[in-house]
Amino acid sequence: MRFLESIVVPINRAGLPFVAAFAAVSLLLGAFVAPLGWLGALLTAWCAYFFRDPDRVTPGRPGLMVSPADGVVQAVREAVPPSELEMGEAARIRISIFMNVFDVHVNRVPIAGTVVKIAYQPGRFFNATLDKASEFNERNSIRLLTDDDREVAVVQIAGLIARRIVCTLAEGQEAKTGERLGIIRFGSRVDVYLPAGVNPLVSVGQRMLAGETVIADLVSAEPARHGEIR
């Protein structure tokens, strides 16, 4: 049973219409030209793989922040949170995580807290690996207030081919660490802004698992980590 669970991963509900559409087109094509039907079946399988939604084991100790996305840390630098979140002009440490088309695209809450504000901002569709994507691309920004009154921002950013950002949270909601917060369809990026005075515990190039990889510790004075590729 556990072996099957490791292979047959649930599909996020946001992807079910896409998988169904791929399957329907595949059956239609296969009815007329068999090779096209097989090609459609492969594309349907890829679509189901893209929208996979595996469970994650989230660390339970208070104060730990986890990655909001699967992918690779693209940048760790100081930046001002999106203006629509009204978090002031002071720069904070921003961790940017890039998701390619093979990564799980379900996003998760980095730390428990109250959802103070959610703001959608239309924009461009630059390559999500570019720094200007944080400022100019279409995005959905989330402001969280932790139990000890510290602010965290999570920003879902559309990429070059991403055209739909889904957020399942609501303002006023009490969110749990590692809880699913939404999904971005087809290649994208997620930025997370740490509370003031909190150091990052990840490095550029490091691979993240949403809901599992610890990116910061709000109750630790450990200095920022620096990694090396070996």
Short mmCIF file of the C-alpha atoms (twelve columns), coordinates in Angstrom:
data_MODEL
# 
_entry.id   MODEL 
# 
loop_
_atom_site.group_PDB 
_atom_site.id 
_atom_site.type_symbol 
_atom_site.label_atom_id 
_atom_site.label_alt_id 
_atom_site.label_comp_id 
_atom_site.label_asym_id 
_atom_site.label_seq_id 
_atom_site.Cartn_x 
_atom_site.Cartn_y 
_atom_site.Cartn_z 
_atom_site.pdbx_PDB_model_num 
ATOM 1   C CA . MET A 1   0.000   0.000  0.000   1 
ATOM 2   C CA . ARG A 2   2.770   2.472  0.921   1 
ATOM 3   C CA . PHE A 3   4.556   1.591  -2.328  1 
ATOM 4   C CA . LEU A 4   1.442   2.481  -4.345  1 
ATOM 5   C CA . GLU A 5   0.995   5.713  -2.375  1 
ATOM 6   C CA . SER A 6   4.536   6.741  -3.334  1 
ATOM 7   C CA . ILE A 7   3.667   6.295  -7.024  1 
ATOM 8   C CA . VAL A 8   0.003   7.339  -7.230  1 
ATOM 9   C CA . VAL A 9   0.140   10.929 -5.932  1 
ATOM 10  C CA . PRO A 10  -3.119  12.908 -5.514  1 
ATOM 11  C CA . ILE A 11  -3.844  15.639 -8.063  1 
ATOM 12  C CA . ASN A 12  -4.624  19.136 -6.862  1 
ATOM 13  C CA . ARG A 13  -8.232  20.049 -7.581  1 
ATOM 14  C CA . ALA A 14  -7.135  23.156 -9.517  1 
ATOM 15  C CA . GLY A 15  -5.592  20.809 -12.084 1 
ATOM 16  C CA . LEU A 16  -8.503  18.418 -12.537 1 
ATOM 17  C CA . PRO A 17  -10.174 20.452 -15.355 1 
ATOM 18  C CA . PHE A 18  -6.876  20.522 -17.250 1 
ATOM 19  C CA . VAL A 19  -6.286  16.782 -16.865 1 
ATOM 20  C CA . ALA A 20  -9.873  16.090 -17.957 1 
ATOM 21  C CA . ALA A 21  -9.486  18.340 -21.010 1 
ATOM 22  C CA . PHE A 22  -6.209  16.666 -22.022 1 
ATOM 23  C CA . ALA A 23  -7.818  13.237 -21.645 1 
ATOM 24  C CA . ALA A 24  -10.884 14.202 -23.689 1 
ATOM 25  C CA . VAL A 25  -8.791  15.587 -26.535 1 
ATOM 26  C CA . SER A 26  -6.600  12.478 -26.459 1 
ATOM 27  C CA . LEU A 27  -9.625  10.184 -26.805 1 
ATOM 28  C CA . LEU A 28  -10.971 12.306 -29.650 1 
ATOM 29  C CA . LEU A 29  -7.661  12.275 -31.507 1 
ATOM 30  C CA . GLY A 30  -7.195  8.567  -30.888 1 
ATOM 31  C CA . ALA A 31  -10.561 7.819  -32.444 1 
ATOM 32  C CA . PHE A 32  -9.317  9.207  -35.755 1 
ATOM 33  C CA . VAL A 33  -5.527  8.763  -35.695 1 
ATOM 34  C CA . ALA A 34  -4.198  6.206  -33.212 1 
ATOM 35  C CA . PRO A 35  -0.634  7.628  -32.949 1 
ATOM 36  C CA . LEU A 36  -2.047  11.039 -32.006 1 
ATOM 37  C CA . GLY A 37  -4.100  9.344  -29.313 1 
ATOM 38  C CA . TRP A 38  -0.960  7.865  -27.764 1 
ATOM 39  C CA . LEU A 39  0.758   11.255 -27.931 1 
ATOM 40  C CA . GLY A 40  -2.249  12.777 -26.210 1 
ATOM 41  C CA . ALA A 41  -2.085  10.102 -23.523 1 
ATOM 42  C CA . LEU A 42  1.523   11.033 -22.804 1 
ATOM 43  C CA . LEU A 43  0.587   14.706 -22.566 1 
ATOM 44  C CA . THR A 44  -2.294  13.826 -20.247 1 
ATOM 45  C CA . ALA A 45  0.081   11.890 -18.006 1 
ATOM 46  C CA . TRP A 46  2.447   14.871 -17.928 1 
ATOM 47  C CA . CYS A 47  -0.421  17.201 -17.027 1 
ATOM 48  C CA . ALA A 48  -1.430  14.929 -14.132 1 
ATOM 49  C CA . TYR A 49  2.203   14.829 -13.022 1 
ATOM 50  C CA . PHE A 50  2.439   18.631 -13.112 1 
ATOM 51  C CA . PHE A 51  -0.605  19.049 -10.857 1 
ATOM 52  C CA . ARG A 52  0.476   16.406 -8.352  1 
ATOM 53  C CA . ASP A 53  -0.135  17.344 -4.729  1 
ATOM 54  C CA . PRO A 54  1.874   15.127 -2.368  1 
ATOM 55  C CA . ASP A 55  1.591   15.328 1.408   1 
ATOM 56  C CA . ARG A 56  4.515   16.842 3.264   1 
ATOM 57  C CA . VAL A 57  5.889   16.387 6.797   1 
ATOM 58  C CA . THR A 58  6.001   19.857 8.376   1 
ATOM 59  C CA . PRO A 59  8.202   20.454 11.449  1 
ATOM 60  C CA . GLY A 60  6.034   21.296 14.434  1 
ATOM 61  C CA . ARG A 61  8.289   23.434 16.622  1 
ATOM 62  C CA . PRO A 62  6.997   27.007 17.026  1 
ATOM 63  C CA . GLY A 63  9.137   29.641 15.339  1 
ATOM 64  C CA . LEU A 64  10.281  27.549 12.392  1 
ATOM 65  C CA . MET A 65  9.555   28.941 8.936   1 
ATOM 66  C CA . VAL A 66  9.308   26.478 6.061   1 
ATOM 67  C CA . SER A 67  9.629   26.961 2.339   1 
ATOM 68  C CA . PRO A 68  6.398   28.080 0.634   1 
ATOM 69  C CA . ALA A 69  7.383   26.373 -2.626  1 
ATOM 70  C CA . ASP A 70  9.286   23.521 -4.199  1 
ATOM 71  C CA . GLY A 71  12.196  24.604 -6.368  1 
ATOM 72  C CA . VAL A 72  15.609  26.232 -6.198  1 
ATOM 73  C CA . VAL A 73  16.572  29.320 -4.195  1 
ATOM 74  C CA . GLN A 74  17.177  31.923 -6.885  1 
ATOM 75  C CA . ALA A 75  18.215  34.815 -4.643  1 
ATOM 76  C CA . VAL A 76  18.552  35.854 -1.007  1 
ATOM 77  C CA . ARG A 77  18.707  39.624 -0.692  1 
ATOM 78  C CA . GLU A 78  17.168  42.651 0.974   1 
ATOM 79  C CA . ALA A 79  14.072  44.126 -0.661  1 
ATOM 80  C CA . VAL A 80  10.983  46.139 0.229   1 
ATOM 81  C CA . PRO A 81  7.752   44.074 0.331   1 
ATOM 82  C CA . PRO A 82  5.116   44.844 -2.332  1 
ATOM 83  C CA . SER A 83  3.501   48.215 -1.676  1 
ATOM 84  C CA . GLU A 84  -0.014  46.785 -1.849  1 
ATOM 85  C CA . LEU A 85  0.637   44.877 1.401   1 
ATOM 86  C CA . GLU A 86  1.242   48.173 3.265   1 
ATOM 87  C CA . MET A 87  4.194   46.816 5.268   1 
ATOM 88  C CA . GLY A 88  6.253   50.004 5.076   1 
ATOM 89  C CA . GLU A 89  9.356   51.010 3.140   1 
ATOM 90  C CA . ALA A 90  11.940  49.193 5.249   1 
ATOM 91  C CA . ALA A 91  13.845  46.469 3.387   1 
ATOM 92  C CA . ARG A 92  13.626  42.889 4.629   1 
ATOM 93  C CA . ILE A 93  15.412  39.691 3.686   1 
ATOM 94  C CA . ARG A 94  13.655  38.217 0.650   1 
ATOM 95  C CA . ILE A 95  14.108  34.580 -0.367  1 
ATOM 96  C CA . SER A 96  13.112  33.907 -3.987  1 
ATOM 97  C CA . ILE A 97  12.294  30.337 -5.012  1 
ATOM 98  C CA . PHE A 98  12.000  29.419 -8.689  1 
ATOM 99  C CA . MET A 99  9.784   26.523 -9.773  1 
ATOM 100 C CA . ASN A 100 10.389  24.890 -13.138 1 
ATOM 101 C CA . VAL A 101 7.719   22.873 -14.962 1 
ATOM 102 C CA . PHE A 102 8.852   19.655 -13.272 1 
ATOM 103 C CA . ASP A 103 8.469   20.919 -9.699  1 
ATOM 104 C CA . VAL A 104 5.359   20.528 -7.545  1 
ATOM 105 C CA . HIS A 105 3.519   23.840 -7.971  1 
ATOM 106 C CA . VAL A 106 1.304   23.690 -4.868  1 
ATOM 107 C CA . ASN A 107 2.335   26.491 -2.500  1 
ATOM 108 C CA . ARG A 108 2.249   26.311 1.304   1 
ATOM 109 C CA . VAL A 109 2.035   28.654 4.295   1 
ATOM 110 C CA . PRO A 110 5.576   29.318 5.611   1 
ATOM 111 C CA . ILE A 111 4.555   29.931 9.235   1 
ATOM 112 C CA . ALA A 112 1.390   29.901 11.312  1 
ATOM 113 C CA . GLY A 113 -0.432  33.196 11.641  1 
ATOM 114 C CA . THR A 114 -3.413  35.329 10.722  1 
ATOM 115 C CA . VAL A 115 -3.948  36.286 7.094   1 
ATOM 116 C CA . VAL A 116 -4.056  40.083 7.408   1 
ATOM 117 C CA . LYS A 117 -4.228  40.992 3.730   1 
ATOM 118 C CA . ILE A 118 -4.349  39.414 0.277   1 
ATOM 119 C CA . ALA A 119 -3.720  41.616 -2.751  1 
ATOM 120 C CA . TYR A 120 -3.723  40.640 -6.419  1 
ATOM 121 C CA . GLN A 121 -1.670  42.784 -8.794  1 
ATOM 122 C CA . PRO A 122 -1.903  42.387 -12.602 1 
ATOM 123 C CA . GLY A 123 1.335   42.732 -14.505 1 
ATOM 124 C CA . ARG A 124 3.761   41.369 -17.065 1 
ATOM 125 C CA . PHE A 125 5.062   37.858 -17.648 1 
ATOM 126 C CA . PHE A 126 8.845   38.152 -17.620 1 
ATOM 127 C CA . ASN A 127 10.961  35.066 -17.013 1 
ATOM 128 C CA . ALA A 128 10.531  34.321 -13.290 1 
ATOM 129 C CA . THR A 129 14.290  33.885 -12.841 1 
ATOM 130 C CA . LEU A 130 14.807  37.601 -13.489 1 
ATOM 131 C CA . ASP A 131 14.916  39.930 -10.491 1 
ATOM 132 C CA . LYS A 132 12.505  42.374 -12.143 1 
ATOM 133 C CA . ALA A 133 9.810   39.678 -12.044 1 
ATOM 134 C CA . SER A 134 9.242   40.516 -8.354  1 
ATOM 135 C CA . GLU A 135 8.288   44.068 -9.281  1 
ATOM 136 C CA . PHE A 136 6.678   43.876 -12.706 1 
ATOM 137 C CA . ASN A 137 5.098   40.426 -13.087 1 
ATOM 138 C CA . GLU A 138 1.543   39.483 -12.241 1 
ATOM 139 C CA . ARG A 139 1.449   38.505 -8.574  1 
ATOM 140 C CA . ASN A 140 -0.660  37.637 -5.574  1 
ATOM 141 C CA . SER A 141 0.685   38.948 -2.271  1 
ATOM 142 C CA . ILE A 142 -0.182  37.623 1.191   1 
ATOM 143 C CA . ARG A 143 0.560   39.345 4.500   1 
ATOM 144 C CA . LEU A 144 0.701   37.145 7.610   1 
ATOM 145 C CA . LEU A 145 0.841   38.150 11.267  1 
ATOM 146 C CA . THR A 146 2.381   35.530 13.555  1 
ATOM 147 C CA . ASP A 147 1.234   34.788 17.095  1 
ATOM 148 C CA . ASP A 148 4.083   36.953 18.442  1 
ATOM 149 C CA . ASP A 149 3.051   39.898 16.199  1 
ATOM 150 C CA . ARG A 150 5.745   39.563 13.542  1 
ATOM 151 C CA . GLU A 151 4.940   40.132 9.887   1 
ATOM 152 C CA . VAL A 152 5.723   37.777 7.007   1 
ATOM 153 C CA . ALA A 153 4.933   38.284 3.331   1 
ATOM 154 C CA . VAL A 154 4.473   35.558 0.720   1 
ATOM 155 C CA . VAL A 155 4.202   36.547 -2.941  1 
ATOM 156 C CA . GLN A 156 3.068   34.185 -5.709  1 
ATOM 157 C CA . ILE A 157 4.567   35.431 -8.972  1 
ATOM 158 C CA . ALA A 158 3.565   34.413 -12.478 1 
ATOM 159 C CA . GLY A 159 6.365   33.403 -14.824 1 
ATOM 160 C CA . LEU A 160 7.027   33.409 -18.544 1 
ATOM 161 C CA . ILE A 161 4.343   30.823 -19.340 1 
ATOM 162 C CA . ALA A 162 2.310   30.942 -16.113 1 
ATOM 163 C CA . ARG A 163 -1.070  32.545 -16.684 1 
ATOM 164 C CA . ARG A 164 -3.061  31.688 -13.584 1 
ATOM 165 C CA . ILE A 165 -2.380  32.200 -9.885  1 
ATOM 166 C CA . VAL A 166 -4.727  30.458 -7.467  1 
ATOM 167 C CA . CYS A 167 -4.908  31.413 -3.772  1 
ATOM 168 C CA . THR A 168 -7.154  29.432 -1.421  1 
ATOM 169 C CA . LEU A 169 -6.628  31.580 1.676   1 
ATOM 170 C CA . ALA A 170 -8.993  34.309 2.885   1 
ATOM 171 C CA . GLU A 171 -8.367  37.476 4.862   1 
ATOM 172 C CA . GLY A 172 -8.903  36.925 8.579   1 
ATOM 173 C CA . GLN A 173 -8.159  33.213 8.315   1 
ATOM 174 C CA . GLU A 174 -5.928  31.488 10.847  1 
ATOM 175 C CA . ALA A 175 -3.377  29.607 8.740   1 
ATOM 176 C CA . LYS A 176 -1.159  26.753 9.894   1 
ATOM 177 C CA . THR A 177 2.491   26.198 9.017   1 
ATOM 178 C CA . GLY A 178 2.711   23.971 5.935   1 
ATOM 179 C CA . GLU A 179 -0.969  24.354 5.043   1 
ATOM 180 C CA . ARG A 180 -1.708  24.570 1.317   1 
ATOM 181 C CA . LEU A 181 -2.281  28.164 0.218   1 
ATOM 182 C CA . GLY A 182 -2.728  27.793 -3.536  1 
ATOM 183 C CA . ILE A 183 -1.013  26.930 -6.792  1 
ATOM 184 C CA . ILE A 184 0.582   28.667 -9.788  1 
ATOM 185 C CA . ARG A 185 0.047   27.024 -13.146 1 
ATOM 186 C CA . PHE A 186 3.021   26.250 -15.387 1 
ATOM 187 C CA . GLY A 187 6.382   27.606 -14.231 1 
ATOM 188 C CA . SER A 188 6.690   30.449 -11.743 1 
ATOM 189 C CA . ARG A 189 8.259   31.826 -8.576  1 
ATOM 190 C CA . VAL A 190 7.435   32.493 -4.925  1 
ATOM 191 C CA . ASP A 191 9.065   35.194 -2.797  1 
ATOM 192 C CA . VAL A 192 8.954   35.121 0.997   1 
ATOM 193 C CA . TYR A 193 9.923   38.148 3.103   1 
ATOM 194 C CA . LEU A 194 11.300  37.321 6.551   1 
ATOM 195 C CA . PRO A 195 10.405  39.336 9.671   1 
ATOM 196 C CA . ALA A 196 12.805  42.132 10.577  1 
ATOM 197 C CA . GLY A 197 15.949  40.848 12.285  1 
ATOM 198 C CA . VAL A 198 15.474  37.197 11.226  1 
ATOM 199 C CA . ASN A 199 18.334  35.530 9.341   1 
ATOM 200 C CA . PRO A 200 17.879  33.135 6.396   1 
ATOM 201 C CA . LEU A 201 18.958  29.531 6.913   1 
ATOM 202 C CA . VAL A 202 19.141  28.677 3.201   1 
ATOM 203 C CA . SER A 203 21.567  29.565 0.409   1 
ATOM 204 C CA . VAL A 204 21.311  30.382 -3.284  1 
ATOM 205 C CA . GLY A 205 21.159  27.199 -5.347  1 
ATOM 206 C CA . GLN A 206 19.689  25.103 -2.543  1 
ATOM 207 C CA . ARG A 207 16.677  22.937 -3.429  1 
ATOM 208 C CA . MET A 208 13.493  23.448 -1.410  1 
ATOM 209 C CA . LEU A 209 10.561  21.226 -0.495  1 
ATOM 210 C CA . ALA A 210 7.411   23.207 0.240   1 
ATOM 211 C CA . GLY A 211 6.170   22.680 3.763   1 
ATOM 212 C CA . GLU A 212 9.300   20.776 4.838   1 
ATOM 213 C CA . THR A 213 12.553  22.674 4.268   1 
ATOM 214 C CA . VAL A 214 13.268  25.096 7.125   1 
ATOM 215 C CA . ILE A 215 14.213  28.526 5.741   1 
ATOM 216 C CA . ALA A 216 14.392  30.540 9.008   1 
ATOM 217 C CA . ASP A 217 14.014  30.240 12.767  1 
ATOM 218 C CA . LEU A 218 12.270  33.093 14.561  1 
ATOM 219 C CA . VAL A 219 13.502  32.007 17.996  1 
ATOM 220 C CA . SER A 220 17.154  31.456 17.086  1 
ATOM 221 C CA . ALA A 221 20.044  33.906 16.891  1 
ATOM 222 C CA . GLU A 222 21.926  31.723 14.394  1 
ATOM 223 C CA . PRO A 223 23.679  33.837 11.736  1 
ATOM 224 C CA . ALA A 224 22.734  33.614 8.076   1 
ATOM 225 C CA . ARG A 225 23.957  30.434 6.408   1 
ATOM 226 C CA . HIS A 226 26.227  30.370 3.379   1 
ATOM 227 C CA . GLY A 227 26.452  27.233 1.255   1 
ATOM 228 C CA . GLU A 228 28.878  25.870 -1.312  1 
ATOM 229 C CA . ILE A 229 28.235  23.698 -4.350  1 
ATOM 230 C CA . ARG A 230 30.194  20.454 -4.011  1 
# 
